[in-house]
Amino acid sequence: MIRLSKIHEYIIYLISVIVIISGFLWLYFDFFVRVETEFSLQVHPLQNIFLILHGTSSLFFLILLGSVLPIHVFKAWKTKNNRFSGGFFLLLFGILILTGIGLYYSGVEENRKLLSIIHWVIGILFPIFFVIHIYFGKFKK
């Protein structure tokens, strides 16, 4: 088992929770919350704040991912610990990173729709896979 220090682990959990909750809140507000104005329904002001929080916390999460690679991922890969769960987790990270970049930089609406759906589906499932990866790493022998 390749363990992270407790503080490193807790920081990862904290930033993960911020990324996940801000993403869920943005998605909820995008689909279900509107503000009625004199002329029409408008996007709720918090929706933009949740998107900024999600994007900013995701950047911090990328830094944490980089910090985990040499002390956790590479060592575990060499010792063949938790390869399936870890490899699948890295694949999900990669897809979320690429779709996030695509959403930020793509100006083509058709591309954004497809990227959004991929990002949402994986983002919604991500906490489940996160818990599974932690379970296999800590409790499964």
Disulfide bonds with the S-S distance in Angstrom:
none
